[in-house]
């Protein structure tokens, strides 16, 4: 598990070189790219069929990171897509998501604002 936000961000940057990161929408992707995550490593769910996303991840590799919001909808989407991915042999790296549950952040798109408030 990660000790702090700096370690979480550093590790996510490193892992984004080998794993795809799945987020719900464009604002989530923008927030992660502003943290220095490679945009080409981030896939947005919005407007795409679930099977197309699964195909893209299967074609890319054997592991991915899912960073959906921690609200009811995000949890439901997470359960659905992680089950599908596992069925196709894709391992879901839950370390990043588990860290978020230990914080007050609930929306990925708000990560920059959240980090500013905890640094103040």
Secondary structure, DSSP 8 states (H G I E B T S, - for coil): --SSHHHHHHHHHHHTTTSEEEESSHHHHHHHHHTT--GGGEEE-TTS-HHHHHHHHHHH-SEEEE---SSHHHHHHHHHHHHHHHHTT-EEE-HHHHHHHTSS---GGGHHHHHHHHH-
